[in-house]
Amino acid sequence: MRVRFSRGVITIVVVVVVLAVGVSVGLYHLLKRAPRLAVQPEAYCTAVTPDGTIGLDIEQARISATIAAVAARRRLPERAVVIAYATALQESKLSNLDYGDRDSVGVFQQRESQGWGRKKQLMDPVYATNKFFAALVKVKNYRKLPLAEAAQAVQRSAGGYAYAPHEGDAKILAAAFTGRVPKAVHCWYPSAKTPPPQPKTAEARKQLARALGSTAITSKKRGWLVAAWSVAHAEQYAISRVGYSGVTWSNDLELEGWQAGGKAGDRRVELS
């Protein structure tokens, strides 16, 4: 038996459907035009190179930048940086931990009882990285050894095989933070304070010098290392813009990566 609806019922159904579609479309466009009304994400960083992309939290990015800066100060090859990153990823996930197995602490989980230094020193990523590299360069032919063997020769851990799986990610981080790949590091952090804090550029440069030594830009690669370090530490020093070599990073959630523009040339990294 067929069920027939009157014109009035059909009209009401059509009106309801049209209204529902209209409300949905209107709500979509409202949200699209007002993205700031949505809950903002937590601070984050990315390292993007031809070999891949890695997402980092702010602490991981700062430590990655510090490791690259210390390596540059010591004039070490990128292979040393890769080994350091793989080791730190396994030991602490690139975090400055104040705990670990027995008395292990810090980025590389170094132990005071094994002569690496005092706990307070080991909790300083610059100091800990210098100690790691000082031990690494004493490993014969470390550049040619499989990564796990080189890392294990320094760490002497219970499971030296565990460093190898991190080699791919370590290579991406090394390419980005050493400055070999330009415009590779991008970060964002929430800055809802009114008025916004004044950038602490002098303090930022002072802390960069602790890891890097001279902050003079002597090559484009070094310039991009300084730029990457500055972006990774932008939240810490209230920096909202970093300019280098004709492009600018801005702390803007709606922008992805570095944008064309800016006064800074190849001999200066501009912070503001």
Salt bridges, closest charged atoms under 4 A:
GLU78 OE1 - ARG180 NE 2.79
ASP101 OD2 - ARG102 NH2 3.30
ASP103 OD1 - ARG111 NE 2.55
ASP124 OD2 - ARG210 NH2 2.70
GLU167 OE2 - ARG79 NH1 2.89
GLU167 OE2 - LYS171 NZ 3.70
GLU235 OE1 - ARG62 NH2 3.90
ASP252 OD1 - ARG36 NH2 3.69
ASP266 OD2 - LYS220 NZ 3.98
